[in-house]
């Protein structure tokens, strides 16, 4: 059965991936160079690497069910499931290993509503969610680290260490909001109940807020991939989706 959507028609790429055709081609080229398209023994894939990549990114972008995606690509629901399970982890962002001495990073946690209650807990919005610690470069605004997902009721100061984000960042200067006490991160000054902050502390807080807003802008862009608003994947699926979408987010920034 012929599919409706195909990567050979460039008009499908932007609305179903969030990438331009050139950025999408760059992504497929990187995957091909990594050997993702190498022929192995067993049943061959029914779709080309380009179409499989389009399928996975379209799943993340639209959050259509696998049953809905199957007729759009002209394959079975089980084939869609296999493609997502195989290619999703291969699209994951690789955490940066080294940072410049003068680098400044920004960290914050974001909640992803998740249907798999085995990896989620009810969070402050009363939905079963996972807590993802996301670190961006303050200068380039690229995502550089995404921690392992933790239950949504875990507070940020604990999730910072338990997710592995702290270890990945090391001693690099990192900015955070007031939810990370005792972590050694650069946080805004707190006002005591009996006195106002002195002027220089107020000015520092204003500049801190302006810079830290960049991570909030990154979250807003990441969540244009709708799977991060209601993830149906089980187990590590939500982590692979977050890492893959972080990679797509970076691609849209670097062009």
N, C-alpha and C positions, 0 to 999 in steps of 0.2 A: 504494500500500500504506500503510495507516495505521500510525503508529508506536505504540510502547508508552509511551515517555516524552515528556511535553510540559510546557512551562512553565505551561500553563493549569491544571494540577493542582499546587497549591502543595506538596503532600506530596513531590514529586520533587525540589524545589529544594535543600533542606538537605543530604540525603545525597549529591547529585551535584555540588554546588558548594561546600559549606562555608559558604554564606551563608544568612541568614534570608531569607524571601520579601520582606521590606521592603528589605533590603540589595540583593537581586538586582534588584528593581524600580528602585531608585535607579541601579544600574549601567546597566540598559537605557535609562533615561531620559537619562543622560549621553551614551550612544552615539547615541541618536536625535537629541538636540540637536546633536551634532557632525556630523549629516548622514549617518550610516552607513546609514540606511534609505532614503536618497534613491533614487528609481527611475531607473535608467539604461537605455540601449539594450541590447538583447541578451536572452538568456534570463533570466527572473526566478528568484530563489531559490525553491526548493521549500518552504522553511521560513520562518516569520516571524522577525523579529529576535530576539524572546524565545527562540524555540526554537534559533536558531543560537547565541545566547549560551550557552544551557544546554548545547548540544552541546560547545562548545569548553571550557567550564569543567568539564564532566563528563569530557572527555578528559584534562584536566590532573589532575583529582581522582582518577580511578580507574585511569588508564593502560591502559584497555581498548584493544585494537587498533581500527583504523578498520573492519576487517571485522566486528568485534563490535558496534561502535556503529551501523553502517548499519541493520540490522534493528530496533534499538531506536528509531530515529527515523524509520523508514519511508522511507529514501532509499538511494541506491547508495553503495558504498564510495568511488567517485571524487567524488561530491558531498560526502561527509564531508571528504575531502582538500581540496577547494576551499574549503570553509567554514573549516576550520582555517587554511589558508594566508592567506585573506582577512581573517578577523576576529581571529586571534591577535595580529598586530602592532597592531591598533587598540585592543586591551585593555591595551596596555603602559603601565606606570607612567611618568609624565613626571618626570624628575629635578627636584628643587627647585632653583630658580635663586638664591635668596637665603636667608640664615640670620640669625637675630637675633644681635646682638653677644655676648650672653651664652650662646648655644647651645653645648651639649656633644654631640658625636656619638661613636658607637662604630663601629669597622670591624673586620671579620674576613672571612676567606675561607672558602668552603664548596665542597666538591667535588660535582659532579653527574655520576654515571656516564652515559656517552654512547656510543651505538652508532656514531656517525659518527666514524671514526678520523681523518678529515681535520682535525677541529677539536679533537681530544683526544689525550692522551698518557697512558701508564701513570703513575699516581700512587703515593703511599706505600701505598695499599691494593691495589696491583697491578691495578687496574681502569682501563680507559680512561675518563678523566674530564676535565671542564673545571673550571677554577678561577674562581669568581665572587666578586668583592669586593663585599660588601654593607655599606652604611652605614645605621645607624638613628639616630634622635634619642633621646638617653639619657632624656629626660623623657617624651615621648609614646610611645616605642618604635615609632614608625612608620618604615617603610623610606623613606629619602629619596633614596638613590642606589644603583644597581646598575651596576657596571662591565661593560665588554665581557668576555665569557668568554675565558679564555686556556687553553692546554694544562695539564692537571692536574699536570705535573711542575714548573711554574713556582712558585717560592717566593713567599710573600706580600709580602715587602718589594719585590720587583720587580713583582709583579702590581699592587700599589697604584698605581704610577705608570703602567704600561703599559696598564692597563684603562681609564684615564680617570677613575678614582674620585678620585685626588688633585686633578686639575684641577677637578673638579666641586665638591669641598669647599672648595677655596681655603685661606684662613688660619683657618678655623673650628677651634676646639679639638676635637681628636679623640683618643679613647682607643683603644689597641690592646694586644694581648698582646705577649709577648717576641719574636715572630717578625718584628718590623718594625724592626730596628736601623738607625740612620742615616737614618730617614725624618722625624725631627722630631716624631713622634707621642708622645703621653703613654703611656709604657710602665711596667711595674713595675720597681722597683729590682732589680738583679742582685747576688747574693751572691758575693763572692770566695771562692776555695777556702780561703784561710787564715784567714778571719775571718767572724763572723756579722754580719748586718745590725744596725745600731743600732735601738733600739726604735721611734723615730718612722718609720723606713723600713718596718719590719715592719707598723706600723699603716697606713701609706699603701698598702702592697701588699694588705692585707686589704680596705680600702675600695675599692681599684681593682678587685679580683677580684669583689666584690659587684656593682659597677656594670657591669662588662664582661660579667657573666653574662647580662645582658639580651639581648645579641645572640645568645647561644647559645639562649636561649628562643625568640627570633624564628626561628632556623634550625629548631628542632624543630617550630614551627607551620607554617613554609613547607613542610616536607617531609611534612606530612599530605596535600599534593597529590602523589600518588604518582609523577607523571611525573619528579619531581626525584630519584627513587631509581633510575630506569633509563629514560633518555630515548631514544626511537627517532627523534626528529625530526632532519633533516639541516640542515646549514648554520646559518643564523641562528635556526632553530627553537628551539634550547635557550635562546637569549638572549630570544626573544619569550616563551617559557614562563615563564622566571624573572621577567621584567618584569611579565607579566600576573598571575602568582601573587603577586608583591609588592603589586600593586594590590588583589587580593582580600584579602590579609592585612591591609592598611590598612583596608579596608572593614569587616572583622570587628571591628577595634579601635574605630573611630569610631562604629559602629552605624548 
